[in-house]
Amino acid sequence: MRNTQSTRLLFELSQPGRRAALLPPLDEQITAAAEPLPETQAADGPPPLPELAEGDVIRHFTNLSTLNMSVDTHFYPLGSCTMKYNPKRNERLAALPGLADVHPLQDDDSVQGLLRLLYELQQMLAEISGLPAVSLQPAAGAHGELTALMVAHAYYAQRGEDRRVVLTADSAHGTNPASAAMAGFETRAVKSSPEGLIDVEDLRSKLDDQVAVFMLTNPNTLGLFDHQICEITQAVHDAGALVYLDGANMNAIMGLSRPGDFGADMMHYNPHKTFSGPHGGGGPGAGPICVRDFLEPFLPAPTIARDADQDHYRLEYDRPESIGRVRTFFGNTGVLLRAYFYIRSYGGDGLRQVSEDAVLGANYLLSKVKHILDVPHGDRCMHEFVASASKLKKEQGISAMDLAKRILDYGFHAPTVYFPLVVDEAVMIEPTETESKETLDAFAEALFRVTGESGDLVHEAPHSTPISRPNDVAAARKPIMKWTPKDS
Ligand SMILES: *Cc1c(COP(=O)(O)O)cnc(C)c1O
């Protein structure tokens, strides 16, 4: 049942004269606050704030906090996004006063502890990727892509090579071609093979002395590890180009396979996907990049350096070949610290177990879902897989969108739909490694039930949420962010 009461605004619930308990007046005047504002600065009267009983305010906000789905309240099988469980201890540690209350303009000497953690994070990211040089500055995965492409641009400029093309896979996330275009490159798409891997012949036919970088995701967006990866990276290097690894799917291969070992020259991490950072919502993010040693001089400044003899950490600004800054100060440390704590609390063997469990969970779910929906690209996957609602749509009129919307009524967040573009009516499912068998079973059961439904039940779903089917294009492009009272 749709609950509209709980979504009414405090302004709409307001009743003149209602208020919370008031504390008695202070015995002594607080002198600093007693200085009156100059006449010209003072408002005409009190602001028109809503007036409510204290309990109603608390209920309002508590109810609001439960209207959305989240990893803390619901299973969230959002393919490609890796909705990890965010351990609460990470929040507590990142909020320690010695970390949260420092200012980025403080002297290096007064923030040695923080710099040490960031330095060690650089080392751990280098170890996990097999790529030795790290920048913590980029603010998201997409920003890491852009930064690395700017690094590649600087590298070719220094060599006097004028390479203008970036190749991307046709199964790539939209950020790949977008980052390449923003960095000033021309983009060309490389086809996928019928198995959903890179079509190596198509790649070879597009490699020439104009190609600067080939960007690929491995495991790819279909949840498949491209076993041709060494042949691919060799072909790119033979053409004098660089390999960029989109690291969004690192959750599947930590401690099992390293991009640097299979031929990548540059990559980004998405700490919110791989290392339990909170996801977006417009807040601060991070997208650290790792590169090979010969690209290190071009990384953004500052990096975090250590003077071993004095056991002293510092921000290294003296980087004459650097592309410069891509972000203020040294990155979004709050997010980076959560990654640090996540990695340290698991340790190397633990991270490997995380990836093995992610792959196991996804394969278990795949083995159930393939009896409900077509899964065009194989019987085995890494940490995610892509089903297709194409047949369901033709035979029963239930599209991937209907399925995604209706599953909300069963108490599950929707999977990713209509991505990657290479699968018709794509339903991209990723259970993170911390999900129990019972949760995976319940999700498969709900999917099965939806495929047996029909009519308005599916076409007008969801029925249990405060808002059902907004116009998604208008909601993204023309969001109404401000409430205006009816009588104004
Ligand atoms: C999420 C994702 C990105 C973009 O990363 P952001 O951190 O969201 O900017 C790029 N590629 C793939 C495959 C992704 O899943």
The ligand as an ORCA input file, in Angstrom:
! r2SCAN-3c Opt
* xyz 0 1
  C      30.905      2.271    -11.898
  C      31.673      2.061    -13.151
  C      32.450      3.094    -13.702
  C      32.431      4.516    -13.189
  O      32.854      4.662    -11.884
  P      32.325      5.834    -10.922
  O      33.128      5.631     -9.700
  O      30.860      5.616    -10.741
  O      32.633      7.131    -11.609
  C      33.224      2.793    -14.808
  N      33.196      1.569    -15.370
  C      32.445      0.558    -14.872
  C      32.484     -0.793    -15.533
  C      31.647      0.779    -13.753
  O      30.886     -0.219    -13.271
*
